[in-house]
């Protein structure tokens, strides 16, 4: 592929675009991986997350930071599907997806390779453009032809 792009980092993005927002870890309730508190400018991450899960959750919470509207001093939550897509498209470039598809079709292996959680990978697969889908299909066909 040979591209010179830098992998998108949620930590770098937060530091550069939102320097007043702090990230903290705590043991959150089982159904909560992270949350954005707009009023205190704190993103909370569950301290039990693995590195890929942490990266994906932080990206998701940054999505809330950037997409949640504030109307008359009150924050409203953007739809989760919209935030999920925002995060997935930044975390997973199609070129990286193509490389992963060339050696595996196992979603858990692919998520680990892409340094995200399985949910984020599934979202990215669902929101591919027609052109991206064609590229992935060609990569899969090349893999099968080489086998």
URDA-V103063 format. One record per residue. N is the residue number from 1. RES is the residue in three letters. PHI is phi in whole degrees, -180 to 180 (NA if undefined). OMEGA is omega in whole degrees, -180 to 180 (* if undefined). BURIAL is # if it has 24 or more other ideal C-beta (glycine too) atoms within 12 Angstrom, else .. Layout:
# URDA-V103063
n=N res=RES phi=PHI omega=OMEGA burial=BURIAL
n=N res=RES phi=PHI omega=OMEGA burial=BURIAL
This chain:
# URDA-V103063
n=1 res=UNK phi=NA omega=170 burial=.
n=2 res=UNK phi=62 omega=179 burial=.
n=3 res=UNK phi=-86 omega=-176 burial=.
n=4 res=UNK phi=-104 omega=-177 burial=.
n=5 res=UNK phi=-69 omega=177 burial=.
n=6 res=UNK phi=-98 omega=178 burial=.
n=7 res=UNK phi=-61 omega=180 burial=.
n=8 res=UNK phi=-67 omega=180 burial=#
n=9 res=UNK phi=-115 omega=178 burial=.
n=10 res=UNK phi=-64 omega=180 burial=#
n=11 res=UNK phi=-67 omega=179 burial=.
n=12 res=UNK phi=-65 omega=-180 burial=.
n=13 res=UNK phi=-59 omega=180 burial=#
n=14 res=UNK phi=-62 omega=-180 burial=#
n=15 res=UNK phi=-62 omega=-176 burial=.
n=16 res=UNK phi=-80 omega=-173 burial=.
n=17 res=UNK phi=-99 omega=-176 burial=.
n=18 res=UNK phi=-139 omega=-174 burial=#
n=19 res=UNK phi=-64 omega=-180 burial=.
n=20 res=UNK phi=-86 omega=-179 burial=.
n=21 res=UNK phi=-98 omega=-178 burial=#
n=22 res=UNK phi=-104 omega=175 burial=.
n=23 res=UNK phi=-111 omega=179 burial=#
n=24 res=UNK phi=-131 omega=179 burial=.
n=25 res=UNK phi=-114 omega=176 burial=.
n=26 res=UNK phi=-159 omega=175 burial=.
n=27 res=UNK phi=-79 omega=-177 burial=.
n=28 res=UNK phi=-90 omega=176 burial=.
n=29 res=UNK phi=-56 omega=-174 burial=.
n=30 res=UNK phi=-53 omega=-178 burial=.
n=31 res=UNK phi=-86 omega=-175 burial=.
n=32 res=UNK phi=-122 omega=178 burial=.
n=33 res=UNK phi=-89 omega=-180 burial=#
n=34 res=UNK phi=-170 omega=176 burial=#
n=35 res=UNK phi=-160 omega=178 burial=#
n=36 res=UNK phi=-106 omega=175 burial=#
n=37 res=UNK phi=-103 omega=-178 burial=.
n=38 res=UNK phi=-65 omega=-175 burial=#
n=39 res=UNK phi=-76 omega=179 burial=.
n=40 res=UNK phi=-108 omega=-176 burial=.
n=41 res=UNK phi=57 omega=178 burial=.
n=42 res=UNK phi=-124 omega=170 burial=.
n=43 res=UNK phi=-101 omega=178 burial=#
n=44 res=UNK phi=-100 omega=176 burial=#
n=45 res=UNK phi=-120 omega=177 burial=#
n=46 res=UNK phi=-66 omega=-176 burial=#
n=47 res=UNK phi=-71 omega=-179 burial=.
n=48 res=UNK phi=-93 omega=-177 burial=.
n=49 res=UNK phi=-69 omega=171 burial=#
n=50 res=UNK phi=-75 omega=-173 burial=.
n=51 res=UNK phi=-57 omega=178 burial=.
n=52 res=UNK phi=-65 omega=177 burial=#
n=53 res=UNK phi=-65 omega=179 burial=#
n=54 res=UNK phi=-64 omega=179 burial=#
n=55 res=UNK phi=-62 omega=-179 burial=#
n=56 res=UNK phi=-67 omega=-180 burial=#
n=57 res=UNK phi=-68 omega=178 burial=#
n=58 res=UNK phi=-62 omega=178 burial=#
n=59 res=UNK phi=-61 omega=178 burial=#
n=60 res=UNK phi=-61 omega=-179 burial=#
n=61 res=UNK phi=-68 omega=174 burial=#
n=62 res=UNK phi=-64 omega=174 burial=#
n=63 res=UNK phi=-57 omega=176 burial=#
n=64 res=UNK phi=-64 omega=179 burial=#
n=65 res=UNK phi=-58 omega=-176 burial=#
n=66 res=UNK phi=-90 omega=-174 burial=#
n=67 res=UNK phi=-107 omega=180 burial=#
n=68 res=UNK phi=-70 omega=180 burial=#
n=69 res=UNK phi=-80 omega=174 burial=.
n=70 res=UNK phi=-112 omega=-179 burial=.
n=71 res=UNK phi=-122 omega=180 burial=.
n=72 res=UNK phi=52 omega=175 burial=.
n=73 res=UNK phi=80 omega=179 burial=.
n=74 res=UNK phi=-119 omega=-178 burial=.
n=75 res=UNK phi=-88 omega=177 burial=.
n=76 res=UNK phi=-123 omega=-176 burial=.
n=77 res=UNK phi=-81 omega=174 burial=.
n=78 res=UNK phi=-67 omega=178 burial=#
n=79 res=UNK phi=-58 omega=-178 burial=.
n=80 res=UNK phi=-58 omega=-180 burial=.
n=81 res=UNK phi=-61 omega=-179 burial=.
n=82 res=UNK phi=-70 omega=179 burial=.
n=83 res=UNK phi=-68 omega=177 burial=#
n=84 res=UNK phi=-58 omega=-179 burial=#
n=85 res=UNK phi=-65 omega=179 burial=#
n=86 res=UNK phi=-56 omega=-178 burial=#
n=87 res=UNK phi=-68 omega=-176 burial=#
n=88 res=UNK phi=-62 omega=-179 burial=#
n=89 res=UNK phi=-68 omega=178 burial=#
n=90 res=UNK phi=-79 omega=-176 burial=#
n=91 res=UNK phi=-78 omega=-173 burial=#
n=92 res=UNK phi=-123 omega=175 burial=#
n=93 res=UNK phi=-77 omega=-179 burial=#
n=94 res=UNK phi=-59 omega=179 burial=#
n=95 res=UNK phi=-62 omega=178 burial=.
n=96 res=UNK phi=-69 omega=177 burial=#
n=97 res=UNK phi=-62 omega=179 burial=#
n=98 res=UNK phi=-62 omega=179 burial=#
n=99 res=UNK phi=-61 omega=-180 burial=.
n=100 res=UNK phi=-65 omega=180 burial=#
n=101 res=UNK phi=-66 omega=-180 burial=#
n=102 res=UNK phi=-73 omega=-179 burial=#
n=103 res=UNK phi=-123 omega=179 burial=.
n=104 res=UNK phi=-154 omega=171 burial=.
n=105 res=UNK phi=-121 omega=178 burial=.
n=106 res=UNK phi=-81 omega=-175 burial=.
n=107 res=UNK phi=-65 omega=179 burial=.
n=108 res=UNK phi=-66 omega=177 burial=.
n=109 res=UNK phi=-63 omega=-179 burial=.
n=110 res=UNK phi=-65 omega=179 burial=#
n=111 res=UNK phi=-61 omega=178 burial=#
n=112 res=UNK phi=-64 omega=178 burial=.
n=113 res=UNK phi=-61 omega=-177 burial=#
n=114 res=UNK phi=-87 omega=176 burial=#
n=115 res=UNK phi=63 omega=176 burial=#
n=116 res=UNK phi=-138 omega=173 burial=#
n=117 res=UNK phi=-91 omega=-177 burial=#
n=118 res=UNK phi=-61 omega=180 burial=.
n=119 res=UNK phi=-58 omega=-179 burial=#
n=120 res=UNK phi=-64 omega=177 burial=#
n=121 res=UNK phi=-62 omega=-180 burial=#
n=122 res=UNK phi=-63 omega=177 burial=.
n=123 res=UNK phi=-62 omega=-179 burial=#
n=124 res=UNK phi=-63 omega=178 burial=#
n=125 res=UNK phi=-64 omega=-180 burial=#
n=126 res=UNK phi=-73 omega=-175 burial=.
n=127 res=UNK phi=-104 omega=177 burial=#
n=128 res=UNK phi=-69 omega=174 burial=#
n=129 res=UNK phi=-74 omega=177 burial=.
n=130 res=UNK phi=-59 omega=179 burial=.
n=131 res=UNK phi=-63 omega=178 burial=.
n=132 res=UNK phi=-63 omega=178 burial=#
n=133 res=UNK phi=-62 omega=178 burial=.
n=134 res=UNK phi=-62 omega=179 burial=.
n=135 res=UNK phi=-63 omega=-180 burial=#
n=136 res=UNK phi=-66 omega=179 burial=#
n=137 res=UNK phi=-61 omega=177 burial=.
n=138 res=UNK phi=-64 omega=178 burial=.
n=139 res=UNK phi=-64 omega=179 burial=#
n=140 res=UNK phi=-66 omega=179 burial=.
n=141 res=UNK phi=-61 omega=178 burial=.
n=142 res=UNK phi=-63 omega=180 burial=.
n=143 res=UNK phi=-62 omega=-179 burial=.
n=144 res=UNK phi=-69 omega=180 burial=.
n=145 res=UNK phi=-68 omega=-179 burial=.
n=146 res=UNK phi=-80 omega=-177 burial=.
n=147 res=UNK phi=-76 omega=* burial=.
